[in-house]
Amino acid sequence: MIQALSSNNLPAPLFRYSPLVKAGPFYKTAGMLALNKETGALEQGGAGAETARILSNLLEALPDFGLSLDDLVSASIFTTQLDRFPDINKAWEAVFSADRRLPARTAIGVSTLPINAAVEMEFWFYKQ
């Protein structure tokens, strides 16, 4: 069974899609942009600030789905500012300390993202 899930702790989607889909023990987010939950505006400050906002939004919503970072299998990072990857990684490391099991991660440089964002991230979780 495949279920579309949502959370009031996530910014409202800008387009027609499910923020998270559950298929058996697998959960996959849609690509997440650095949107402010209250205003819907894109976080200002570039790739690092956007990454921090995306991760903050994710952390706020995980309990609504019965998930935690311990269930995270993989993350994909898409960025138009690959030269700013140290800023992205700094925001990442603020959440993912070396003393926890780290998920697999992929970073991909792209030419453009929706609403002129610098970063978009998607996440895969596994929970039985």
C-alpha positions as protocol buffer text, in pm:
chain_id: "A"
residue {
  index: 1
  type: MET
  ca { x: 0 y: 0 z: 0 }
}
residue {
  index: 2
  type: ILE
  ca { x: 126 y: 346 z: -90 }
}
residue {
  index: 3
  type: GLN
  ca { x: 16 y: 642 z: 121 }
}
residue {
  index: 4
  type: ALA
  ca { x: 63 y: 1015 z: 65 }
}
residue {
  index: 5
  type: LEU
  ca { x: 141 y: 1190 z: 394 }
}
residue {
  index: 6
  type: SER
  ca { x: 161 y: 1554 z: 498 }
}
residue {
  index: 7
  type: SER
  ca { x: 242 y: 1759 z: 804 }
}
residue {
  index: 8
  type: ASN
  ca { x: 132 y: 2098 z: 933 }
}
residue {
  index: 9
  type: ASN
  ca { x: 495 y: 2140 z: 1039 }
}
residue {
  index: 10
  type: LEU
  ca { x: 608 y: 2162 z: 677 }
}
residue {
  index: 11
  type: PRO
  ca { x: 566 y: 2462 z: 449 }
}
residue {
  index: 12
  type: ALA
  ca { x: 272 y: 2424 z: 214 }
}
residue {
  index: 13
  type: PRO
  ca { x: 375 y: 2275 z: -122 }
}
residue {
  index: 14
  type: LEU
  ca { x: 403 y: 2533 z: -400 }
}
residue {
  index: 15
  type: PHE
  ca { x: 290 y: 2284 z: -663 }
}
residue {
  index: 16
  type: ARG
  ca { x: 79 y: 1963 z: -674 }
}
residue {
  index: 17
  type: TYR
  ca { x: 267 y: 1684 z: -500 }
}
residue {
  index: 18
  type: SER
  ca { x: 279 y: 1490 z: -175 }
}
residue {
  index: 19
  type: PRO
  ca { x: 543 y: 1611 z: 71 }
}
residue {
  index: 20
  type: LEU
  ca { x: 608 y: 1252 z: 178 }
}
residue {
  index: 21
  type: VAL
  ca { x: 507 y: 912 z: 41 }
}
residue {
  index: 22
  type: LYS
  ca { x: 510 y: 589 z: 242 }
}
residue {
  index: 23
  type: ALA
  ca { x: 545 y: 261 z: 54 }
}
residue {
  index: 24
  type: GLY
  ca { x: 568 y: -31 z: 294 }
}
residue {
  index: 25
  type: PRO
  ca { x: 861 y: 39 z: 527 }
}
residue {
  index: 26
  type: PHE
  ca { x: 1005 y: 304 z: 292 }
}
residue {
  index: 27
  type: TYR
  ca { x: 935 y: 676 z: 319 }
}
residue {
  index: 28
  type: LYS
  ca { x: 1047 y: 931 z: 62 }
}
residue {
  index: 29
  type: THR
  ca { x: 1018 y: 1306 z: 78 }
}
residue {
  index: 30
  type: ALA
  ca { x: 957 y: 1523 z: -220 }
}
residue {
  index: 31
  type: GLY
  ca { x: 1235 y: 1763 z: -299 }
}
residue {
  index: 32
  type: MET
  ca { x: 1240 y: 2015 z: -16 }
}
residue {
  index: 33
  type: LEU
  ca { x: 1316 y: 2383 z: -70 }
}
residue {
  index: 34
  type: ALA
  ca { x: 1412 y: 2624 z: 207 }
}
residue {
  index: 35
  type: LEU
  ca { x: 1067 y: 2773 z: 258 }
}
residue {
  index: 36
  type: ASN
  ca { x: 958 y: 2961 z: 567 }
}
residue {
  index: 37
  type: LYS
  ca { x: 657 y: 2774 z: 707 }
}
residue {
  index: 38
  type: GLU
  ca { x: 472 y: 3092 z: 806 }
}
residue {
  index: 39
  type: THR
  ca { x: 536 y: 3312 z: 501 }
}
residue {
  index: 40
  type: GLY
  ca { x: 613 y: 3062 z: 226 }
}
residue {
  index: 41
  type: ALA
  ca { x: 914 y: 3275 z: 132 }
}
residue {
  index: 42
  type: LEU
  ca { x: 1249 y: 3129 z: 32 }
}
residue {
  index: 43
  type: GLU
  ca { x: 1517 y: 3155 z: 301 }
}
residue {
  index: 44
  type: GLN
  ca { x: 1768 y: 3428 z: 219 }
}
residue {
  index: 45
  type: GLY
  ca { x: 2143 y: 3395 z: 263 }
}
residue {
  index: 46
  type: GLY
  ca { x: 2254 y: 3144 z: 2 }
}
residue {
  index: 47
  type: ALA
  ca { x: 2325 y: 2774 z: 1 }
}
residue {
  index: 48
  type: GLY
  ca { x: 2425 y: 2734 z: 367 }
}
residue {
  index: 49
  type: ALA
  ca { x: 2124 y: 2921 z: 502 }
}
residue {
  index: 50
  type: GLU
  ca { x: 1892 y: 2730 z: 270 }
}
residue {
  index: 51
  type: THR
  ca { x: 2037 y: 2396 z: 378 }
}
residue {
  index: 52
  type: ALA
  ca { x: 1993 y: 2488 z: 745 }
}
residue {
  index: 53
  type: ARG
  ca { x: 1626 y: 2583 z: 682 }
}
residue {
  index: 54
  type: ILE
  ca { x: 1554 y: 2262 z: 491 }
}
residue {
  index: 55
  type: LEU
  ca { x: 1701 y: 2049 z: 770 }
}
residue {
  index: 56
  type: SER
  ca { x: 1514 y: 2251 z: 1034 }
}
residue {
  index: 57
  type: ASN
  ca { x: 1186 y: 2201 z: 846 }
}
residue {
  index: 58
  type: LEU
  ca { x: 1257 y: 1829 z: 815 }
}
residue {
  index: 59
  type: LEU
  ca { x: 1335 y: 1791 z: 1186 }
}
residue {
  index: 60
  type: GLU
  ca { x: 1012 y: 1969 z: 1283 }
}
residue {
  index: 61
  type: ALA
  ca { x: 801 y: 1737 z: 1067 }
}
residue {
  index: 62
  type: LEU
  ca { x: 961 y: 1398 z: 1138 }
}
residue {
  index: 63
  type: PRO
  ca { x: 763 y: 1328 z: 1458 }
}
residue {
  index: 64
  type: ASP
  ca { x: 439 y: 1378 z: 1261 }
}
residue {
  index: 65
  type: PHE
  ca { x: 543 y: 1084 z: 1042 }
}
residue {
  index: 66
  type: GLY
  ca { x: 669 y: 868 z: 1329 }
}
residue {
  index: 67
  type: LEU
  ca { x: 1024 y: 903 z: 1197 }
}
residue {
  index: 68
  type: SER
  ca { x: 1358 y: 1020 z: 1332 }
}
residue {
  index: 69
  type: LEU
  ca { x: 1703 y: 1079 z: 1189 }
}
residue {
  index: 70
  type: ASP
  ca { x: 1786 y: 725 z: 1302 }
}
residue {
  index: 71
  type: ASP
  ca { x: 1552 y: 606 z: 1024 }
}
residue {
  index: 72
  type: LEU
  ca { x: 1723 y: 812 z: 754 }
}
residue {
  index: 73
  type: VAL
  ca { x: 1888 y: 599 z: 485 }
}
residue {
  index: 74
  type: SER
  ca { x: 1990 y: 850 z: 221 }
}
residue {
  index: 75
  type: ALA
  ca { x: 1984 y: 1218 z: 132 }
}
residue {
  index: 76
  type: SER
  ca { x: 2030 y: 1386 z: -205 }
}
residue {
  index: 77
  type: ILE
  ca { x: 2141 y: 1747 z: -224 }
}
residue {
  index: 78
  type: PHE
  ca { x: 2090 y: 1944 z: -544 }
}
residue {
  index: 79
  type: THR
  ca { x: 2255 y: 2285 z: -561 }
}
residue {
  index: 80
  type: THR
  ca { x: 2313 y: 2566 z: -808 }
}
residue {
  index: 81
  type: GLN
  ca { x: 2605 y: 2679 z: -590 }
}
residue {
  index: 82
  type: LEU
  ca { x: 2834 y: 2376 z: -580 }
}
residue {
  index: 83
  type: ASP
  ca { x: 3123 y: 2616 z: -517 }
}
residue {
  index: 84
  type: ARG
  ca { x: 2950 y: 2692 z: -184 }
}
residue {
  index: 85
  type: PHE
  ca { x: 2947 y: 2327 z: -81 }
}
residue {
  index: 86
  type: PRO
  ca { x: 3150 y: 2401 z: 235 }
}
residue {
  index: 87
  type: ASP
  ca { x: 2855 y: 2618 z: 352 }
}
residue {
  index: 88
  type: ILE
  ca { x: 2612 y: 2337 z: 273 }
}
residue {
  index: 89
  type: ASN
  ca { x: 2830 y: 2086 z: 454 }
}
residue {
  index: 90
  type: LYS
  ca { x: 2862 y: 2313 z: 760 }
}
residue {
  index: 91
  type: ALA
  ca { x: 2482 y: 2327 z: 792 }
}
residue {
  index: 92
  type: TRP
  ca { x: 2470 y: 1949 z: 741 }
}
residue {
  index: 93
  type: GLU
  ca { x: 2729 y: 1884 z: 1010 }
}
residue {
  index: 94
  type: ALA
  ca { x: 2536 y: 2101 z: 1258 }
}
residue {
  index: 95
  type: VAL
  ca { x: 2263 y: 1835 z: 1242 }
}
residue {
  index: 96
  type: PHE
  ca { x: 2460 y: 1519 z: 1166 }
}
residue {
  index: 97
  type: SER
  ca { x: 2733 y: 1484 z: 1426 }
}
residue {
  index: 98
  type: ALA
  ca { x: 3012 y: 1232 z: 1388 }
}
residue {
  index: 99
  type: ASP
  ca { x: 2885 y: 1027 z: 1684 }
}
residue {
  index: 100
  type: ARG
  ca { x: 2568 y: 911 z: 1505 }
}
residue {
  index: 101
  type: ARG
  ca { x: 2514 y: 669 z: 1220 }
}
residue {
  index: 102
  type: LEU
  ca { x: 2532 y: 885 z: 912 }
}
residue {
  index: 103
  type: PRO
  ca { x: 2306 y: 837 z: 610 }
}
residue {
  index: 104
  type: ALA
  ca { x: 2438 y: 793 z: 260 }
}
residue {
  index: 105
  type: ARG
  ca { x: 2452 y: 1127 z: 81 }
}
residue {
  index: 106
  type: THR
  ca { x: 2481 y: 1251 z: -276 }
}
residue {
  index: 107
  type: ALA
  ca { x: 2549 y: 1608 z: -389 }
}
residue {
  index: 108
  type: ILE
  ca { x: 2466 y: 1714 z: -741 }
}
residue {
  index: 109
  type: GLY
  ca { x: 2540 y: 2046 z: -910 }
}
residue {
  index: 110
  type: VAL
  ca { x: 2250 y: 2170 z: -1123 }
}
residue {
  index: 111
  type: SER
  ca { x: 2196 y: 2478 z: -1337 }
}
residue {
  index: 112
  type: THR
  ca { x: 1865 y: 2587 z: -1187 }
}
residue {
  index: 113
  type: LEU
  ca { x: 1607 y: 2492 z: -923 }
}
residue {
  index: 114
  type: PRO
  ca { x: 1243 y: 2593 z: -869 }
}
residue {
  index: 115
  type: ILE
  ca { x: 1181 y: 2950 z: -743 }
}
residue {
  index: 116
  type: ASN
  ca { x: 1552 y: 3033 z: -791 }
}
residue {
  index: 117
  type: ALA
  ca { x: 1650 y: 2829 z: -487 }
}
residue {
  index: 118
  type: ALA
  ca { x: 2018 y: 2747 z: -437 }
}
residue {
  index: 119
  type: VAL
  ca { x: 1947 y: 2410 z: -267 }
}
residue {
  index: 120
  type: GLU
  ca { x: 1688 y: 2135 z: -289 }
}
residue {
  index: 121
  type: MET
  ca { x: 1709 y: 1817 z: -82 }
}
residue {
  index: 122
  type: GLU
  ca { x: 1524 y: 1487 z: -77 }
}
residue {
  index: 123
  type: PHE
  ca { x: 1536 y: 1211 z: 182 }
}
residue {
  index: 124
  type: TRP
  ca { x: 1474 y: 836 z: 201 }
}
residue {
  index: 125
  type: PHE
  ca { x: 1377 y: 671 z: 530 }
}
residue {
  index: 126
  type: TYR
  ca { x: 1324 y: 308 z: 629 }
}
residue {
  index: 127
  type: LYS
  ca { x: 1109 y: 208 z: 927 }
}
residue {
  index: 128
  type: GLN
  ca { x: 925 y: -120 z: 987 }
}
